[in-house]
Amino acid sequence: MRKTLTFLLPLGLLTVGIWAAWAQAPSPGAQPAAKKEAFKNLAPVSKEVLKVKLPRAQELQLDNGMTVLVLEDHRLPQISISMDIRGGGGLLDPIDMKGLAVAAAALMREGTATMSSKQIAEQVDLLATSIGASASLAQMSAAYNMSGLSDNFDKWFALGVDVFLHPSFPADEWAKLKQRTLLNLRQQRTNPSFLAAERFNQSVFGDHPMAMISSTPATIEAITPEAMKKWHDERMAPQNTILGVVGDITAAEIVPKLKTAFANWKRTAYKPAQPADAPPNPELHVSIVNRPGSVQTNIVLGNVGINRRSPDYFPMVVMNQVLGAGSSARLFNNLREDKGYTYGAYSGFAAGALPGAWQATSEVRTDVTEGAMREFFNELKRIREEKVPVNELEEKKRTVVASFALSLESPATLLSNLVQQKYYNLPADYWDTYPAKISAVTADDVQRVAQKYLTLDNIQIVAVGDVTKIKPVMEKYGKVTVYDVEGKVVQ
């Protein structure tokens, strides 16, 4: 009688043995062994779908509109708090101050109305806590996190709340951070991976705000402490915030503390306006960023994909697992294991509030640029034109499910999943049914999303390397535009 695997958290923990049972399977294309050797060195593989019943967070809303999720986990004397503030991200920065949200988030811990940067740092060390904010140029939200031990929770929580609600954005601290930022902006232009990512995003997204992955010296110089304070006062709004708590505390204990700590953080009228989705670039473009004398070529190919709520999300996860999600996927096996062109070749896709990009990437020796490009297109055509063999498909789905199940060992991951579910308004049983939905993906589904999104007639192709050596190769795929490392077109 076959048994159904049931996964309960936090009371039941997934063992390495169960993970192995799901993850291990014969490699695609492997030669069958003699009958008496058929099961040698292989863990038994259950064909039942992993059943997941995740703990439900207690949810409530404070008077100021902030949503609170509390997930108890008493295995360790630790507590973590994460805040997702929709509208605080760099995607909504003024065009002349791109990088404002990133800079302001970084500076929040450098001073409050009553504490200096040094005093905050000393208290963080003394209380053994972690406190900090973060933001990204291409995201709608900013994040604020604090964590520490449960036995001194009140002390580090008070410090974290003070830093969050009352940052002073000291001018002297901004002057130091600005100089470091300007230096980093210069240094990143010597990094071929950055140059490839910058050119790829600009090629894919064009004039859309998601095209920018970095500030410029001019936008950094335009940022002032006053602009940061305005960012904080306007965009850090409770009604747009989801606060998640996980750890050694109960809802009955934490909720009164939250109400007291945030009593003066008032609801505002701010409603972040989400930019329109960026459509896929309709035309094929080939771009080269010239790095004279480079001994390698950084290759990126792709276009706009899906958002997080897309019904194609699950087939895309499986398709990507087949194509290039890891060292057992097709791109890696082809370009590294078979051809020896590179240390690694991968694919991936970003799916957030707005559709992100799907991409395939590698860094190859300059002299094998032509072969690498040929194999990239061979693999893209293969997954579009041929159905994934049953054994390969089942192996990749097991890998996704096993990785998901193993990730649930982490209370922070559990909380992150619940916050994500709330943020994207996903169904209440979304994570409970995640393994079943992955397992239900068919070869037809994989081929369908590959044909829908991995389109080759409008693919964006970026190569960073020595233009004198790689331009003849890249011209075989379309008209080439050459850029220098500053992002300017070379005539």
N, C-alpha and C positions, 0 to 999 in steps of 0.2 A: 504493500500500500504506500503510495507516494504521499509525502508530507508537504504541507504548505509552509513556507518560511514566513514567520510573522515577526515583525520588528517593532518593538515597543520602546519608546524613550520617555523619560530618562531611566526607567526602571530596568530595561533590558538592553544590553550592549551587544552590538554586532561583533562577532569574533572573526579573527583572521581566517579561520577555517571556512566560515560561510563565504567570506569575500573570495577566497581561492576557488570555492566551488562555483561561484558565479563568473569569475574572471578567466579561469583557465580553460582553454579549448585549443584544438589543433590549429596551427597556423594555416591560412588560406593557401592552397596550392601544395600543401605538404603531401608527400607520398604515403599511401596507406601501408601500415606495417603488416607483417604476417599475422594471421588470425590469433595465434597464441600470445602475441605481443600487443594486442589491440589496446589494452588498458594500462600498459606499463607506464609508470611515471606520470599518470594523469589523475587529477583529483576528480571525484564523481561530480557530475554537473546536473543539478536539478533543472527540470524543464518547467517547473511551476513558476509563476510570476511572484516576485518578492512582494509580500503584503506589508505595507507600511501604515501604521496608525500613529501619527505624530501627536504629541501633547498639544493641547490648545492653550494659547496664551489668554490670560484674562484681559479683556479690553474695556476701556472706559474713556471718557472724554472729560477733560477739565473745563472749568467755567470759561477759560480763555480760548477754548477751541482746540487745544492740543490733544491729539490722540495718544493714549498710553497703552502699551502692551507689556504685560508682566508674565514672565515664564520662570517658574520656580525650578531650581536645580540645587539640591542640598548636598551633592557629592563632595564638593570642595568649598572651602570658606572664602569664596570669591564672588564679586558682583561686577557686572559690566553694564554700562548704560550707553546706548547709541541714539543719536538724534539725527533724523533725516529732515532737512529743512528745504522743502520745495520752493524754488525761486531764488535760492541763495547761490546757485552755481554760476560759473563763468559764462555759460551760454547766453545769459541775459546782460552781460557787461555792456556798458556804452562802447561804441565802436572805437572811440578815441582813447579808451582806457581798458583795453583788453588785458586781462591779468589782474583786474581789481579784486575780484572775488578770491583768487588764489593768494594774492598778497595780503588781503585783509584777514583771511582765515589763518595764514601763517603768523600774523602779528597779534592775534587775539591773546596769545599766552604771554606776551611780552610786557604786560602792564595792565593794571585796573585802576579804578579811582582811588584805591587805598594801598595797593601793592606794586612794587617795582618788578621788573623782569627777574632780577636776582632773587628777590624775596619769594616770588612764585616758584622759581627753580629749586630753591632751598626747601620749600614746603613739599614740593612734588617728591624730592628725594627722601625727606624725612618721613613722609606718609606712605612711601613705596607705592605711589599711584601713577597712573598714566592719564594725561589730560591733553587734548588737542583738537583743533579744527582742521578741516581740509576742504578743498574745492578744486574743480577741474574746469578748464576752458570749455570743454565740450559737453558738460553735464548741466541739467536743470537744477540739481540740488547741491547744497553744501552739507557737510557732515560734521558732527561734534561728538566726540567719544571721551568717556572717562571710565576708569576701572580701578579696582583695588580690593583689599581684603574686607571681609564683612565685619570684622571686629572693630575697625576704625572707620566704618562707612560714613558716619555723620561728619567727620572731619574732612575727609577727602571730597565728599559730595558737596559740602559747603564751599570748598575751594573751587571745585569745578563749576559750580553754579555762578560764583562770583566772576570767574574768568569769562564765562559765557555771556552773562547779562551786562557786565560793566567793563568791557575792554576800553582802554584809554588811547590805544594806538599812538604811543609816544613817538614824537618826531625824530628823536635821536635813534631809536630802535629801527624806525623805517629807513633812515639814512644808511644804516649798516646793512639792513636787508636789501635795500635797493642796489647797493654796490655789489653785493654778492650775486644778486639776480642779473645785473648787467654783465658781470663776468661770466656767469653761466650761459647767458645768451650768446656771448662770443665763442665760448668753448664748444657749445653744442654744434656749431657750424663746422667743426672738425670731425664730427661723428657721422659716419655714413648711414647708420641706422636712423638717426634723427632726420637727416636730409631726405632719405627715402620716404619716411613716414610723412614729413611735411609736404613733399611734392605729391605723394599719393592722395592725401586728404584734399589738397587743393585741386587736384585733377578730378577727383570723385565728386566733391561737394561744391566746387565753383565758388559762387558768391554767398553761399549759405553760411551761417555762423559756425557750423560744425567743421568748416574747412580749416579753421585755425587751430593748431595744436600748440602754439607758442606765442607769447607776447613778443613785442618788438621793443627796442630801446626807446622809441618815441612814446609808446603807450605806457611803458613803465615810468618814464620821466613825468608823464602827465598825472600819475596817481599821487594823491596827497593824503595826509592823515584825516583831513576833513571829508574827503571822498570816501574813505574807509568807514568813518563814523556814520555817514549817510547810508552807506551800504548796510551797515549793521542795524541801524534804527529802522530802515524801511523794509529790508528783505529778510531779516530774522524775525519772522512773524509766527506766533504760536498756532494760529489756525491752519498754517501750512506745514506744521511739524508733526512727525510721528516719533515718539520717544519710546524706545524699547528697553526693558530691564530684564536681565537674565542672571540667575545665580542664587546665592544663599540668603534669600529674603522672600517674604510673602507679600502678596498684594495688600493685605491688611496693614503691614508695616510700612511699605514704601509709599502708598498713595497719599496718606496724610503729610508725609515729608515732601512729596512733590507739590502738593497744593500749597504748602507753606512757602517752599523755596521759590515757586513761580507765581506767587500771589500778585506781584506787581508787574508781571510781564503781561501786558494787556493785548487783547485782540485788536487787530488793525483792519483797514479796508483793503490791504494789498492783496491782489490776486495776480499771480505770475501768468503772463501771457506766453504760452508755449509757441515757439516758431512753427511755421508750417513744415511738413515733412519735405526733405530734400528728395526730388525724384532722381532715379538713376540717370547718369550722364548718357545721353542718347547716342553719342558718337564715340568710336574708338579713338583713343589718344595714346601716343607713345612719347614719353618724356625721358630725357637723360639729364642727370645732374653730373656735370663734369668734375672729376677729381683726378687731375693729371698725375700719372705715375701710380695710380692705384693698382694693387695686385689682385683685387677682388671686385666682383660686381654684386651689389645688393639689388635684388629683384623683388618687386611687389606687383601683384596683379589683382584686380578686383573691381567692385562697383558697389552701389548701394544695395542693401539687403532688406532686412525686416525689422520691425519693432518688437518689443517684448510680448505684446498681446497677440501677435500674429498666430493664426491657426496653423501656420507652417513651422512654428517653433520646434516642435518635436521631430518632424522629419529633417529639419535643418541640423539639429543636434546629431542625429544618427548619420546623416550624409557627411557632415564634417568629420565625424569620428572615422568614417571609412576613408575619406580623402586625405586628411592631414592633421588630425588632432594630437597625434603623439608619435612615438618612435616605432609603433607597429602599424602605422597607417601607410597608405599607398605612396604618398609623396616622399616620405622618409625612406621607405624601402627602395624606391626607384632611384632617387637622386643621390642618396648616401650609400645604402647597402649594395645596390647593384652597380651604379655608375661611378661612385666614389667622387662625385663632383663637390661635395660639401660636408660639413659636420652635421647639418640638419636641414630639413625642408618641412614646412608646416602650413596649415591653413587654419582659419578661424573666422568668427563673425561676431559683431557687436550688435546687441539688441536691447535698446533702452526705451525711454519715453518716445524717442524719435528713431526711425530706422537708421541703423549704423551701417558700416561697410562690411562686406565679406572680403577676405583677401587670402592669397597664397603667397608665401614668402620664402626666400632663402638667400644666403650669402655664399657665392660660389667663386672659384678661381677665375680670373679674367679669361684665361685661355679656354675655359669650358663653358663660357657664356652661351654660345650657340647651342651646345648640347643640352644645357639646362633649360633653356627656353623651349626647345623642342619637347623635352620630357614633361615640362609643366603643361603644355598644350595637349600632349598625348593623354595625360591623366585627366585633364578637364574634359576632353572629348570622350574619354572612356566612361567617366561617371555619368555623362549626359546621354551617351548613346547605348550603353550596355547596362542591363540590370545587374545589381550586385548579386553574386552567387549566394545561395542560401547559407552555407557554412560561414562565409565571411560576414554576412549581415548579422547572423545570430551571435557570432563572437563579439562584434562591435556593440551590439545592444546589451549583451551581458556586461561588457566593460563599462558602459555608461551607467547601468543600474548599480553595479558593484561600487563604482566610484561615488555615486550619490549616497548609497547606503552607508559607506564608510565615513563620508563627510558628516553624517548625522551624529557621530560620536562627539562632535564639538558643540557645546551649548551655544557658543557664539554663532555658529553656522545655523543652528535651529532658529535662533532669534532673527538672524539676517533673512532667512527664508520667510519668516512670518511678516517681517517688515516689508519685504519685497512683494509679498502677496497683497498686503494692504495698499502699498504704494501704487501698484499696477491694477488694483481692483480685480484680482484673480479669484476664481471660485474658492469657496471655503475648503473644499477637499482637494485643492490643486496639488499639494505635496503628497497627500495620501495616495493619489492616483498617478503620481509621476512615473513610478516604475512600470505600471500597466500601460500607460500611454507610450512610453518608449518601446516597450515590448511589442506593442501593436503596430509599430511602423513597418511597412512592407517595402519590398524592393521597388514596387511601382511608386510608392510615396517618395522614396529617395530619388528615383530618376525624375519624377515630376518636379521636385523643388530644384534639382540640379539644372534642369532645362529652363525653369522659370527664372532663376536668379543668377546662375553661373553662365550668363550669356556671353558669347565670344565676339559677336559683331559690334558690341559697344564696350568691350572690356577696356579698363584703364591700365596701362602698362608703364611702370616706372623702373628705371635702372640707374643706379649710382655707380660710377666708375670712370675709367679713362676713356673719354669720348673717341679718341683716335683709334682705339682698339675695339670698342663695342658698337659704335654707330653702324657699321656695315651689317652687323647682326640684327640690330633693332629695326633697321629700315625694311627688313623683310616682313615686318608685321604692320607697318603703316608709316605715315609721314612723321618724322621725328622733330620734336622741339627740344633744343638744348638750353639748359640753365646753368648758371654758375652757382657756387655754394652759398651765395647771398640770396638766391631765389630769383635772379634777374635773367631774362631771356638773352642768350648769346646769339647775336646776328651772324 
